[in-house]
Amino acid sequence: MDTEREQLAASAALGCDPFDVETISETIRRALRLGSGRPDPAELAAAQGELKGHLALLIPLARQEVRRLHRRGDETQARELAARLDGTEHRAAQELRPDVLAAHVQIGHLTRDCQYLLATHTAADWR
């Protein structure tokens, strides 16, 4: 496959996830453990890269769910999910802050965004 979109489309056609839920879950667990002690900037950067990669796969699936919710007439849920996705995309697009504490907070937000989208995806089975 040449692009992520093609991978997502192929996975959807086969009725399977284009990613490994356990891999994403392990990334989330590692990112949450960064909270103990003073995190190393290199660890924060690595966590950011992994989380952004997972979010790049989860966000398009969630956007598809927003469209389905609109078609079904569930406007409130569609708007809530769309607003959450807008914030997630905004946070994922930001560079890692140079201040370690600010970067740590930033990683915490991305971790929770990833955790939310993964949990919502697996519970709702967005396909």
C-alpha positions as CSV (number, residue, x, y, z in Angstrom):
1,M,0.0,0.0,0.0
2,D,1.3,3.5,-0.9
3,T,-0.5,5.6,1.6
4,E,-2.2,5.4,5.0
5,R,-5.5,6.2,3.4
6,E,-5.2,3.2,1.1
7,Q,-4.2,1.0,4.1
8,L,-7.2,2.3,6.1
9,A,-9.5,1.6,3.1
10,A,-8.1,-1.9,2.6
11,S,-8.4,-2.7,6.3
12,A,-12.0,-1.4,6.4
13,A,-12.9,-3.5,3.3
14,L,-11.6,-6.6,5.1
15,G,-13.3,-5.6,8.3
16,C,-10.2,-5.5,10.4
17,D,-8.2,-2.8,12.2
18,P,-5.3,-1.2,10.4
19,F,-3.3,-1.2,13.6
20,D,-2.4,-3.4,16.5
21,V,-4.5,-2.4,19.6
22,E,-2.0,-4.0,21.9
23,T,0.8,-1.9,20.4
24,I,-1.1,1.3,20.9
25,S,-2.1,0.2,24.5
26,E,1.6,-0.5,25.3
27,T,2.6,3.0,24.0
28,I,-0.1,4.5,26.2
29,R,1.1,2.6,29.3
30,R,4.7,3.7,28.6
31,A,3.7,7.3,28.2
32,L,1.7,7.2,31.4
33,R,4.8,5.9,33.3
34,L,6.8,8.9,32.2
35,G,5.0,10.8,35.0
36,S,7.2,9.3,37.7
37,G,10.3,11.3,38.3
38,R,11.8,13.8,35.9
39,P,11.3,12.6,32.4
40,D,14.2,12.7,29.9
41,P,13.5,15.0,27.0
42,A,14.5,12.2,24.5
43,E,11.9,9.9,26.1
44,L,9.3,12.6,25.8
45,A,10.2,13.1,22.1
46,A,10.0,9.4,21.4
47,A,6.6,9.1,23.2
48,Q,5.3,12.1,21.2
49,G,6.4,10.5,17.9
50,E,4.7,7.2,18.8
51,L,1.5,8.8,20.0
52,K,1.3,11.0,16.9
53,G,1.7,8.0,14.7
54,H,-1.2,6.2,16.5
55,L,-3.4,9.3,16.4
56,A,-2.8,9.5,12.6
57,L,-4.4,6.1,12.3
58,L,-7.2,6.7,14.8
59,I,-8.3,10.2,13.8
60,P,-9.5,9.3,10.3
61,L,-11.5,6.4,11.7
62,A,-13.1,8.8,14.2
63,R,-13.9,11.3,11.4
64,Q,-15.7,8.5,9.6
65,E,-17.7,7.9,12.7
66,V,-18.6,11.6,12.9
67,R,-20.0,11.4,9.4
68,R,-22.0,8.2,10.3
69,L,-23.4,9.9,13.4
70,H,-24.5,12.9,11.3
71,R,-26.2,10.5,8.8
72,R,-28.0,8.7,11.7
73,G,-29.2,12.1,13.0
74,D,-27.2,12.0,16.3
75,E,-26.1,15.6,16.0
76,T,-25.1,16.0,19.6
77,Q,-22.8,13.0,19.7
78,A,-21.4,13.9,16.3
79,R,-20.6,17.5,17.4
80,E,-19.0,16.3,20.6
81,L,-16.7,13.8,18.9
82,A,-15.8,16.3,16.2
83,A,-14.9,18.9,18.8
84,R,-12.7,16.4,20.6
85,L,-11.0,15.5,17.3
86,D,-10.4,19.1,16.5
87,G,-8.6,19.6,19.8
88,T,-6.7,16.3,19.3
89,E,-5.5,17.3,15.9
90,H,-4.4,20.8,17.2
91,R,-2.4,19.2,20.0
92,A,-0.8,16.6,17.7
93,A,0.3,19.3,15.3
94,Q,2.3,21.2,17.9
95,E,6.0,20.9,18.3
96,L,7.2,19.5,21.6
97,R,7.9,22.3,24.0
98,P,11.5,22.8,25.1
99,D,10.6,23.2,28.8
100,V,10.5,19.6,30.3
101,L,7.5,20.3,32.5
102,A,5.5,21.8,29.6
103,A,6.5,18.9,27.3
104,H,5.5,16.4,30.0
105,V,2.0,18.0,30.2
106,Q,1.8,18.0,26.4
107,I,2.6,14.3,26.3
108,G,-0.1,13.7,28.9
109,H,-2.7,15.4,26.7
110,L,-1.7,13.3,23.7
111,T,-1.7,10.2,25.8
112,R,-5.2,10.8,27.0
113,D,-6.4,11.7,23.5
114,C,-4.9,8.4,22.2
115,Q,-6.4,6.5,25.1
116,Y,-9.9,8.0,24.5
117,L,-9.9,7.3,20.8
118,L,-8.6,3.8,21.2
119,A,-11.2,3.0,23.9
120,T,-14.0,4.7,21.9
121,H,-13.0,2.8,18.7
122,T,-12.8,-0.6,20.3
123,A,-16.1,0.0,22.2
124,A,-18.0,1.4,19.2
125,D,-16.3,-0.7,16.6
126,W,-16.0,2.1,14.0
127,R,-16.2,0.3,10.7
